[in-house]
Amino acid sequence: MGVIKGLSLFANVGIAEAYFEEIGIDILVANELNQQRADLYRHLYPKTEMICGDITNDTTRQLIIEKALKNGVDFVIATPPCQGMSEAGNRDPDDVRNQLIYYAIDVIKAVKPDYILLENVPKNLITYIKVNGEKILIPDYIKNELQLEYNFNKDSLIMAKDHGVPQLRERNIFLLVRKTLNINWEFPKKEPEVTLEDVIGDLPSLDPLLREGLELTLKIFPDFILKRELGLKVSKWHKPPKHSLKQVEWMMHTPTGKSATFNEYYYPKKDNGKRVIAHHNHYRRMNWNKPSRTITQNNGVISSLACVHPGRLYTENEVSLYSDPRVLTLHEIFIVMSLPENWNIPEDSNETFIRKVIGEGIPPLMVKKIMLELINKFPTKER
């Protein structure tokens, strides 16, 4: 048995838990609404009892509580969906998902764990929910319900890039410890940034597979097959993404760190030739000398927020172009997200699904380091 026995709420596919077992955290019970995600969680964590169901349903919620109490759970990690608050979401203050924290608190008050990790986007701090017909800020609600029995961390905002993860990803995380334990749980000290050059700079370059077909792909990228073979030698997940020719052309003419929306000629345009009005971070290449921008759910789409490979400058027929006019491969996404190299997802996994669940996850290396800050304060427990 590990040092800590846990319950994971809004578990997704267990991205946050990727390093838990190796540091002595046993997630014994987990809850996820979506069946596809719950099935993948079961594949990744066969020892965990996964309860697939709606936490807002009284029967489901009571089952979660009963299983947690039966297993002696002393830690709860809760990561409610953030689409109603996220900069990359719809930011609807009335999004019903914003209310899910209410049900997490209900479970926590019944289970009475010693330690709690509550994660969400920074907008969580200024988002209101309705409780008993009255509006209240989410942080105020959490503290009103739990501060009598738990101590909270002083600073709740944390950036993944400050903790060994090659990705910006700012998050709001409340760390709670039962007051009777006299443990002070804060974030770990900041570390030097890890850049994309550091972690994916040596990976084989890949050309995209054009949606218009392999024949046209080979005409524009004669080395496509050779590069694909070299990529697959590194990982089955380092394979060419598929994109349309017009988007590929725009990105071939877009320098590292820049957005195609600012190109003089090869800018995003509609079929009628009119310029696409886009956010300055759309159609944007990442920077080699910086961490990745935050990985979003739509990380497989060139037009999404800053998700295009940095590329390398080369010259063809005296024209300056940039290689890798594509999004990051799944292998590169795993690295940028700080997932384990042996992350054991099935080979037949749907790529769009995997990209989406990763975009909703917490970098597990950051979570590992946060949890070690707690575990290292246990002088009498075996580690």
N, C-alpha and C positions, 0 to 999 in steps of 0.2 A: 504494500500500500504506500502511496506517495505521501509527501509532507502535507499536502492540501487536497481535500476532497471537494470537487466543484460541481456547480450547476451552470449551464450555459443557456441563456435566454436569447431569442432571436439569433439562433446559432449560425444561420447561413449554412455554409458547408464546412465550417470549423477552421477558417483561415487564421483567426486570432489564436487558436489552440495549437498551431502547428508544432511548437517547441515545448508544449506543456509537459508531455510525458518525460522528456529528457531532463527536466529540472524538478521533477517530483510532484507534478500536479496531475491528479487523476480527475478528469471530467467524467463523473459517473452518470449524470442525467443531463440531457439536452432537449431543447424545444425549438422547433422550426415549423412555420406554417406551410411552406411550399413542399410538395411531395418530392419533386425532382431534387431539390436541395437536401431534403432529409435523407433521401436514398444515397446521395453521394457522401453525406456525413457518415452514414452507417458504414459505407465502404472504407472511408478513411479512418474511422474510429470504431472498429467492431466491438470494443469492450464497453462503449458508452450506450446506455439505454436512451434511444432517441424517441421522443414523444412528438409525433407529427400531428399538429393541430393548432387551432386558433386560441391563443392565450386569453383573448377576451371572452371566450366561452367558459362559463363557470365550471363545467364538468372537466374540461381540459385543464384549466388552471388548478383545480383541486387535485387532479392526478399528478401534475407536476410537483405540487407541494408535498403530497403523500410520498412520492418516490424520493424526493430530496430528503425528507425527514427520515425515511426508512434507511437511506444510505449514509446518514450522518453528515450531510453536506455542510461544510463550514466556509464555503466561498461561492459567491455568485458573480458571474460576469454577464452583463446585459448590454447589448448593442442594438437598441431599437432602430428601425429603418429611419433614414434621414432625408428622404426625398422631398418632404414638405419643408425642409429648412436649408438643404444644400445649395451652394452656389451653382452647382451643375444640375440641380433639380428644378421643380416648378416654384419653389418658395411660396407655397400657399399656406398662410397662417391658419387656415381652417382645415388643412389636410388631416384626415382622421388618424393617420399614422403618427402624428405629433402627440396624440393622446395615449399611445401605447406605453409610455413611461408609467402611467397610472397603474397598469396591470403588473408591470415589473415590480413596482413598489409594494403592491398587494402581496405578491409572492415573497418578496424579501421580508416583509413584516411577519409573515407566517413561518418562514423557514428559520429566521433569526441567525443568519451566518455571522461568522466573526469578521470576514473580509468581503468587500464589495468593490467591483470595478464597473463603473457606468460610463459608457463611451458614446459620443455623438459628435456632430460637426460643431464648429464654433457658434453658428447661428442659434444653437441650442440655448445659449446664454441670454438671448433677447427674444425668444419665442414664447408666446403665451399659450396656455391650454385652459380648458374650462373644467373646473372642479366644483361640484355642487352648485352649478349655475354661475359661478364667478370666474373671471379671467385671472390667471396668476402666471408669473414667469416660471418656466420649468425649473430653473435652479432654486427658486424660492420654494416651490412645491416640494422638491426633493429634500431640502434642508428642513422645512417645516415638519415633514414626516419622519425624518431619521436623525436629526441632529441631537436629540436628547440621549440617544444610545450610541451614536457613532461620532468619531472625529473625522473631519474632512481634510484633504490636502489643501495647502495654502494657495497654490497656483494650479489652475486646472487646464490651462492651454499648453499644448505640447506639439512640437514639430517633429515629424519622423526623421527629417534630415539631420537633426541634432543628436541622433542616437544610432548612427551606423547604417541607416537605411538610405539608399540613393534615390530618394523621392521626397518632395516637399511635404505634402500631406499634413496639414494642421488639424488637430483634433482637440475636443474638449473632453477631458477624462476626470471624473471624480473618483478618488481613492478613499474608501471608508474603512475604518477599523473600529471594532467595538471598544468603547472607552475603558472598560474594565481590564483590557489587555495592556494598556500603557505602551503602545507601539506607535511610533511616528512614521507614517508611510508617505513619502514624497517621491517625485520623479528622480531618475538617476541624473548624474552630472552630464552636461552637454559634451559631445565628442566632435572632432573635426568632420567636416562634410565629406561624403563619398560621392564622387562624380560619375557620370555615365562613362567617361573615358576609363575610369578605374575598373568598372564592372562589366561593361559590354564592348569596350574599345577593341578587344582582341578577337571578338567573334567574327566568323566569316561574313562578308558582305553578301546580301541577297537582293536579287531583282524581284519585283512583284510579278505575279501571274496576272496578265491582263484579262479582264472579263470578256474581251472580244475574242479570246481564243489563243491557243498555244502558238499557232502559225504567226500571228502578229507579234506575240510576245518574243519569239525567237528573232523576228525581223528587227525589232527595236533593241532587244537584249540578247545578242548572240551567245553570251556565256551563261544564260539563264540555267540550263540543265546542269552544267558543271558546278555553278555556285550552289544550286539546290542540293546536289550530292554532298558537297563539302559541308553545308549546313546540317544535313541530316546525320552526318558522322559525329557532330557535336551533340545533337539531341533530336529525338523524333519530333520535338515541339519547335525546333528552329527551322521552320519551313516557310516558303514564300507566301505572304498574304495575297489576297486577290483584290485588285482595284480596277476601276475604269481607266481607259487610256487618257481621257481628258484630265483627270485628277493627277495621274502619274506625270503627265507633261508639266502641269503647273508646279509640282514638287521637284521635278528635275531642274527647274530654273529657280528654285528657292534656296538661298544660302542657309547654312547652319544657323540655328537660333532665330530665323526670320519667318514671317508669315507670307504666304503666297498672295494674300490680299493686298500687299504693298508692291507687288511686282509691276513693272512698267507695262509689260505686254502679256506675259503668261500668268494672268491673275484669274481667280475663279469667275466664270461667266456663265450665264444662262444660255440655252440653245439659241436664243435670239441675239446673242452677243452682248447683252447688257451685263455690267459688272454685278456680281453677287455681293449684297451688303452683308458683311459678316463681322463678328467680334474679332478684335485684333489677335486673339489667341486661337482662332480657328485656322485650319490649314497651316499650322505652325510647326516648324521643325524644332526639336529640342536642342539643347546646348551640350557639347561634349564636356565642357569644363564646369558644369553645374549638375546638381541632382536632377532627376526627372521632375517634370511638373506632376501634380497629383493625377494618379491613374483613375480615370472615371469608368462608368459602366460602358460607355461607347468607345472604348480604347481601340476598337478594331476599325474605326471609321476615320478616314483622312480628314474629313471636315469637322471632326470633333475638336475638343479643347487640347491643344498642344500635345498631340500623341504621335507625331511623325518622327521617324528615326533622324538623328542629327545629320547623317550623310557625310561624304567626303568629296572635296572639290576635285574634278578631273576635267580634261579638255578633249573635246571631240569635234573634228573639223573646225578647229580654231574657235569653238564655242565653249564657254565655261558652263559646266553642268555639275550636278551634285548626285552622288550615288544613293542607293537605298531609298528611292521615292516611295515609301511605304510606311505603314504603322509598325510598331515593334512586334516581333513574333511572340508567341506565347512563352517561349523559352526566355526571351528578354524580359517579358512582363513578370515572369516568376522571379527573376533576379532582382528587378527593380522593386518588386513587392517584398523582397527578402524572404521568399518562401524557400523551404529546403530543396536542395538539388534532387532529392529522391521523393519529392512530393508525388504520392502514388495515385494519381487520377487515372481512370481507365483509358486505354488507348483509343476507344471509340467515343470518347467524350465529345459532345457538341462544342465546337470552339466558341461560338457566340455566347453560349451559356456560361462557359468557363470564364470568358472575358468579363461578363457581366458580374458574376459573383465575386471575382477578384476586385473589380472596381468598387464594390460595396464593402470590401473587407478592411481590416486594420492590419498594417504591416506587422507580421508576427514577431519579427526580431525586436521591434520596439516594445511589444507586449511582454516578450520574454524578459527584457531588461527591467521593465517596470515590476514584473512579478519577482524577479531576483532581489530587488530592493526590499521587498517584504520578506522573502524567504531567508535572506541573510541576517534577519533580525531574530531568527529562531535559534537561540543558543542550545536549547535542550532537545530539539527534535533532530532525528537522523536525516541527513541530506545525501 
